[in-house]
């Protein structure tokens, strides 16, 4: 065991957990030359003992250690809420990266990391810790992922990860996320947030519900004072996301006046709240999720062109599932595995259904895949193979299913949900057209969709 802390008052700024002594010593020297107090150990057992005696501010963690997998150790190392973990691994494996991010790591570096990159990552982590933004073992409540994997190992998925990492490296990491319906754009926004230096503080809103002067006040604040006869001031969304990321879902439905003001904020970093005399300064990345084609949003005037250009400096286009067919089996098995963990079952996918999954077009992308698997999962007894007949999802020439298949045992709300989501997909996520086809108000449609999001979050594996 190498120089483990033995007294409660021993201060360790950085603990390097690396089984190769030469590599560990080199990292320790780099950190000490940058002004950090550093130490190193060569096993998880020694790391756990060090953290127990005196939690370090930051842990640099190798994933391949002689006495265990570093991924499994992350939650233990961060359990006390006092330590940031930076993973440093010899491979840039998408699945391991995803698991590390879900476990709450601050950053993920690939060996051999340059001295400058190493010091920069530690300084960012230390800055977050000093501001009280400490890694947690889950996403912020507003930025949760649903069950199942988000990215796979196909070239298209790896390119997506590269886009996200490049956008996260920008400062501030303003970005626009585009793609077909069902490609989990909100989850990609969460991944961007976690990759960035702003990990730990995020705020997501649905732009469709923001209208009029009240929306302006919610975005930028209202400084009315009680002694002047006004109501208590309204805290701005920008203030709630200060130091983190403000995610704008369905960004083209945001009133253009607010879009104009956000352009000014993204340029200056300041906003003037209603009834205020002086502007407020916030450090906030703005990420927009576009749920319609860019051309339609711009030509209709729903998306202010200067706002689009400000966001699109980092444009992340999420590829459809048809371009990631090599990932379908991985996505499916990951989803079933996580459902098993949530519901304490041991169900599995039959080879027959795996073949059907690979052969399906999936016009609704990962959302359709997940909903299909969830339905098949519910129909399967615990411990059995999932072997549903996917011929119920026959496509028409446009590639979009023109029928749904309710079955005996479904509740009315489940059939209604299936109908709404199928109609939404058939209308390319155009909510106004979907509401018109279904014969319901746009407000009712949004209420239903919001309830489905809450339902999905209830089975989320964070």
C-alpha positions in Angstrom: 0.0 0.0 0.0 1.4 3.4 -1.0 1.3 6.3 1.4 -2.3 6.0 2.6 -3.6 8.8 4.9 -3.6 7.7 8.5 -4.9 10.8 10.3 -8.2 12.7 10.0 -6.5 16.0 9.5 -4.3 14.8 6.6 -5.3 16.9 3.5 -5.3 15.2 0.1 -6.4 17.4 -2.8 -6.0 14.7 -5.5 -5.8 10.9 -5.1 -4.5 9.0 -8.1 -5.8 5.4 -8.3 -3.6 3.7 -10.9 -2.0 0.2 -10.8 1.0 1.1 -12.9 3.5 2.7 -10.5 5.4 4.7 -13.1 2.2 6.2 -14.6 0.8 7.0 -11.2 4.1 8.7 -10.2 4.2 10.7 -13.4 0.6 12.0 -12.9 1.4 12.8 -9.2 4.5 14.9 -10.3 2.4 16.7 -12.9 -0.3 17.6 -10.4 2.2 18.7 -7.7 4.0 20.9 -10.2 0.7 22.6 -10.9 0.2 23.4 -7.3 -2.0 20.5 -6.1 -1.3 18.2 -3.2 -1.3 14.7 -4.7 -0.9 11.1 -3.6 -1.4 7.8 -5.3 -2.5 4.2 -4.5 -2.5 1.1 -6.7 -5.7 -0.7 -5.8 -9.4 -0.1 -5.1 -9.0 -1.4 -1.6 -6.3 1.2 -0.8 -8.5 3.9 -2.5 -11.5 3.0 -0.4 -9.4 3.1 2.8 -8.0 6.5 1.9 -11.4 7.9 1.2 -12.8 6.5 4.4 -10.0 8.1 6.5 -9.9 11.5 4.7 -12.0 12.0 1.6 -9.9 13.7 -1.1 -11.3 16.6 -3.1 -10.6 14.8 -6.4 -10.0 11.2 -7.4 -8.2 10.3 -10.7 -9.4 6.8 -11.3 -8.1 4.1 -13.7 -10.9 1.7 -14.7 -8.7 -1.5 -14.9 -7.4 -2.3 -11.5 -6.2 -5.6 -10.0 -8.9 -5.9 -7.4 -12.0 -4.7 -9.3 -13.6 -2.7 -12.0 -13.3 1.1 -11.5 -16.8 1.7 -12.9 -18.3 -0.2 -10.0 -16.3 1.8 -7.6 -17.4 5.3 -8.6 -20.6 5.4 -6.5 -18.6 4.3 -3.4 -16.0 6.9 -4.0 -18.5 9.7 -4.4 -21.0 8.5 -1.7 -19.9 11.0 0.9 -20.7 13.9 -1.4 -17.2 15.5 -0.9 -15.3 14.0 -3.8 -15.2 14.6 -7.6 -14.1 11.6 -9.7 -12.3 11.9 -13.0 -11.9 8.7 -14.9 -8.7 8.1 -16.9 -8.9 5.0 -19.1 -6.8 3.4 -21.8 -9.8 2.9 -24.1 -12.5 5.3 -25.3 -15.3 2.7 -25.1 -18.8 4.2 -25.5 -20.6 1.8 -23.2 -18.1 2.3 -20.3 -18.2 6.0 -20.9 -22.0 5.9 -20.6 -21.8 3.9 -17.4 -19.3 6.2 -15.9 -21.4 9.3 -16.7 -24.5 7.6 -15.2 -22.5 6.8 -12.1 -21.7 10.5 -11.6 -18.1 11.1 -12.8 -17.1 14.6 -13.5 -14.9 14.0 -16.5 -13.6 11.1 -18.7 -10.0 11.3 -20.1 -8.3 8.8 -22.4 -4.7 7.6 -21.9 -2.2 8.9 -22.5 -3.6 12.2 -21.3 -1.4 15.2 -21.9 -0.1 17.1 -18.9 -2.1 20.2 -19.9 -5.3 18.2 -20.3 -4.9 16.5 -17.0 -4.3 19.7 -15.1 -7.1 21.5 -16.8 -9.6 18.7 -15.9 -8.5 18.7 -12.3 -8.8 22.5 -12.1 -12.3 22.4 -13.5 -13.3 19.7 -11.0 -11.8 21.6 -8.2 -13.6 24.8 -9.2 -16.9 22.9 -9.2 -16.2 21.4 -5.8 -15.3 24.8 -4.3 -18.6 26.3 -5.7 -20.5 23.5 -4.1 -21.3 21.7 -7.3 -20.3 18.2 -6.4 -20.8 15.1 -8.5 -23.9 13.1 -7.6 -24.8 9.5 -8.5 -27.7 10.7 -10.7 -28.6 13.3 -13.2 -30.2 16.6 -12.1 -34.0 15.9 -11.8 -34.6 18.0 -14.9 -32.1 16.0 -17.0 -32.9 12.4 -16.7 -32.4 9.6 -19.2 -35.0 6.9 -19.8 -34.4 3.2 -19.6 -32.0 1.6 -22.1 -28.8 2.7 -23.7 -28.4 6.1 -25.3 -25.4 5.5 -27.7 -24.0 2.4 -29.2 -20.8 1.3 -30.9 -21.7 1.8 -34.6 -19.8 4.4 -36.5 -22.8 6.7 -36.5 -23.1 6.5 -32.7 -19.4 7.1 -32.2 -19.6 10.1 -34.5 -22.5 11.4 -32.3 -20.4 11.0 -29.2 -17.6 12.9 -30.9 -20.1 15.7 -31.8 -21.2 15.9 -28.2 -17.7 15.9 -26.8 -16.6 18.7 -29.2 -19.6 20.8 -28.3 -19.0 20.3 -24.6 -15.4 21.4 -24.9 -16.6 24.8 -26.2 -17.1 27.6 -23.7 -19.8 28.4 -23.2 -21.2 25.3 -24.8 -24.3 26.8 -26.5 -25.7 24.2 -28.9 -28.6 23.2 -31.1 -29.8 19.5 -31.2 -31.7 18.3 -34.2 -32.9 15.0 -35.6 -36.0 13.0 -36.4 -38.8 12.3 -33.9 -37.9 9.7 -31.3 -34.1 9.9 -31.4 -33.9 11.0 -27.7 -32.8 14.5 -28.3 -33.5 15.5 -24.7 -31.2 12.7 -23.5 -28.5 13.9 -25.8 -28.9 17.4 -24.2 -28.4 15.7 -20.8 -25.3 13.9 -22.1 -23.9 17.2 -23.4 -24.5 18.8 -20.0 -22.7 15.9 -18.3 -19.7 16.1 -20.6 -19.3 19.8 -20.1 -17.6 21.6 -17.2 -21.2 22.6 -16.1 -22.0 19.0 -15.0 -24.1 19.0 -11.8 -26.4 22.0 -12.4 -29.0 22.0 -15.2 -32.5 23.2 -15.9 -34.8 22.1 -18.7 -38.1 23.7 -19.7 -40.8 23.0 -22.3 -40.9 26.1 -24.5 -44.4 25.2 -25.7 -45.9 26.3 -22.4 -44.1 29.7 -22.3 -46.2 32.6 -23.6 -46.8 36.3 -22.9 -45.3 38.6 -20.3 -45.4 35.9 -17.6 -43.0 33.8 -19.8 -40.6 36.8 -20.1 -40.6 37.2 -16.4 -39.9 33.5 -15.8 -37.0 33.6 -18.2 -35.4 36.9 -17.1 -36.9 37.6 -13.7 -39.1 40.3 -12.2 -37.6 42.5 -9.4 -40.9 43.8 -8.0 -40.5 44.7 -4.4 -43.2 44.1 -1.7 -42.8 47.6 -0.3 -43.7 49.1 -3.7 -47.0 47.3 -3.7 -45.9 44.6 -6.1 -45.7 40.9 -5.8 -42.6 39.1 -4.6 -39.9 39.0 -7.3 -39.8 36.1 -9.7 -36.5 34.1 -9.9 -35.3 33.9 -13.5 -34.8 30.5 -15.3 -31.4 31.9 -16.1 -30.6 32.4 -12.5 -31.7 28.8 -11.7 -29.4 27.5 -14.4 -26.5 29.9 -13.4 -23.2 28.0 -13.7 -25.0 25.2 -15.6 -27.1 24.6 -18.7 -30.5 25.9 -19.7 -32.1 23.4 -22.0 -34.9 24.7 -24.2 -37.1 21.8 -25.4 -39.1 22.5 -28.6 -37.2 25.7 -29.0 -39.0 26.9 -32.1 -42.2 27.2 -30.1 -40.6 29.8 -27.8 -42.0 33.3 -28.4 -39.7 35.2 -30.8 -39.4 38.1 -28.4 -37.8 35.8 -25.8 -35.5 34.3 -28.6 -34.3 37.9 -29.4 -33.5 38.6 -25.7 -31.6 35.3 -25.4 -29.4 36.3 -28.4 -28.5 39.4 -26.4 -27.8 37.4 -23.3 -25.7 34.8 -25.2 -23.6 37.7 -26.5 -23.3 39.8 -23.3 -24.0 37.4 -20.4 -26.4 39.9 -18.9 -30.1 40.4 -18.8 -32.4 43.1 -17.5 -35.3 41.8 -15.4 -38.7 43.4 -15.5 -38.9 46.4 -13.1 -35.1 46.3 -12.6 -32.8 49.3 -12.9 -29.5 47.4 -13.5 -28.8 44.2 -15.4 -28.0 40.8 -13.9 -25.1 38.7 -15.0 -25.3 34.9 -15.4 -22.9 32.2 -16.6 -25.2 29.9 -18.4 -25.0 27.6 -21.5 -28.1 27.6 -23.7 -29.0 24.4 -25.5 -32.0 24.3 -27.9 -33.8 21.1 -28.9 -35.5 21.5 -32.3 -38.5 19.3 -32.9 -39.2 20.2 -36.5 -37.0 20.5 -39.6 -34.7 23.5 -39.5 -36.0 24.8 -42.9 -39.6 24.8 -41.7 -38.7 26.5 -38.4 -36.8 29.3 -40.2 -39.1 29.8 -43.2 -42.1 30.1 -40.9 -40.4 32.6 -38.6 -41.0 30.4 -35.6 -37.2 30.2 -35.1 -35.5 33.7 -35.0 -32.6 33.5 -37.5 -30.0 35.2 -35.3 -31.0 32.8 -32.4 -30.5 29.9 -34.7 -27.1 31.0 -35.8 -26.0 31.6 -32.2 -27.1 28.1 -31.2 -25.9 26.3 -34.4 -22.3 27.2 -33.9 -22.4 23.7 -32.2 -25.1 21.8 -34.1 -25.6 18.2 -33.1 -27.7 16.2 -35.5 -28.8 12.9 -33.9 -28.8 10.1 -36.5 -32.0 8.0 -37.0 -32.0 4.4 -35.9 -32.0 3.3 -39.5 -28.4 4.6 -39.7 -27.5 2.8 -36.5 -28.9 -0.7 -37.2 -25.8 -2.3 -35.8 -26.8 -0.8 -32.4 -30.4 -2.2 -32.4 -29.6 -5.4 -30.6 -27.4 -3.6 -28.1 -30.1 -1.0 -27.4 -32.7 -3.7 -27.0 -30.7 -5.9 -24.6 -29.7 -2.9 -22.6 -33.3 -1.8 -22.2 -34.5 -5.3 -21.1 -31.6 -5.6 -18.7 -32.5 -2.2 -17.0 -36.2 -3.1 -16.9 -35.2 -6.4 -15.1 -33.2 -4.3 -12.6 -36.1 -1.9 -12.0 -38.8 -4.6 -11.7 -36.6 -7.4 -10.2 -37.2 -9.9 -13.0 -35.0 -12.1 -15.2 -36.6 -11.8 -18.6 -34.5 -12.1 -21.8 -34.9 -11.5 -25.5 -35.4 -14.5 -27.8 -33.2 -14.8 -30.9 -36.5 -14.7 -32.9 -37.4 -11.2 -31.6 -33.9 -10.0 -32.0 -34.1 -10.9 -35.7 -37.4 -9.1 -36.0 -36.0 -6.0 -34.2 -33.1 -5.8 -36.6 -35.4 -6.1 -39.6 -37.9 -3.4 -38.6 -37.6 0.1 -40.1 -38.3 1.9 -36.8 -39.8 5.2 -38.1 -40.2 6.3 -34.5 -36.6 5.5 -33.8 -35.5 4.7 -30.2 -38.8 5.9 -28.6 -40.7 3.4 -30.8 -38.1 0.7 -30.0 -38.4 1.3 -26.3 -42.2 1.4 -26.3 -42.3 -1.8 -28.3 -40.0 -3.5 -25.9 -41.9 -2.2 -22.9 -45.1 -3.6 -24.3 -43.5 -7.0 -25.1 -41.9 -7.0 -21.6 -45.2 -6.5 -19.9 -46.7 -9.5 -21.8 -43.9 -11.8 -20.8 -43.9 -13.8 -17.6 -41.0 -13.4 -15.2 -38.0 -15.5 -16.2 -39.3 -16.2 -19.7 -38.0 -15.2 -23.1 -39.6 -12.1 -24.7 -40.9 -13.4 -28.0 -43.7 -11.1 -29.2 -44.8 -11.0 -32.8 -43.6 -7.7 -34.3 -45.6 -8.2 -37.5 -48.2 -6.1 -35.7 -46.1 -3.1 -36.7 -46.3 -3.4 -40.5 -45.1 -0.4 -42.4 -46.7 1.3 -45.3 -44.7 2.6 -48.3 -43.7 5.8 -46.4 -42.1 3.7 -43.7 -44.6 4.8 -41.1 -47.0 2.4 -39.5 -50.5 3.2 -40.5 -52.2 1.1 -37.8 -51.9 0.3 -34.2 -52.7 -3.0 -32.5 -54.3 -2.8 -29.1 -54.6 -6.2 -27.3 -56.9 -7.6 -24.7 -55.6 -6.6 -21.3 -54.5 -3.1 -22.2 -56.2 -0.3 -20.2 -57.9 2.5 -22.1 -55.1 4.9 -21.1 -52.5 2.6 -22.6 -54.5 2.3 -25.9 -54.9 6.1 -25.9 -51.2 6.6 -25.4 -50.4 4.2 -28.2 -52.8 6.0 -30.6 -51.4 9.5 -29.7 -47.7 8.5 -30.1 -48.4 6.6 -33.4 -50.3 9.7 -34.8 -47.5 12.0 -33.6 -44.9 9.9 -35.5 -47.1 9.7 -38.6 -47.3 13.5 -38.6 -43.6 14.0 -38.2 -44.0 15.3 -34.6 -46.2 18.2 -35.8 -48.2 18.6 -32.7 -50.8 21.0 -34.2 -51.6 18.6 -37.0 -51.6 15.6 -34.5 -54.2 17.4 -32.3 -56.3 18.2 -35.4 -56.2 14.6 -36.6 -57.1 13.2 -33.1 -59.9 15.8 -32.6 -58.4 17.2 -29.4 -57.1 20.6 -28.3 -53.4 21.3 -28.5 -53.4 21.9 -24.7 -54.9 18.4 -24.1 -52.2 16.9 -26.4 -49.4 18.6 -24.5 -50.9 17.5 -21.1 -51.0 13.9 -22.4 -47.4 14.0 -23.7 -46.1 15.6 -20.4 -47.8 12.7 -18.5 -46.1 10.2 -20.7 -42.7 11.8 -20.0 -43.3 11.5 -16.3 -44.3 7.9 -16.7 -41.1 7.1 -18.6 -39.0 9.0 -15.9 -40.6 6.7 -13.2 -38.8 3.7 -14.7 -35.6 5.6 -15.5 -32.2 4.0 -14.7 -30.0 6.9 -13.8 
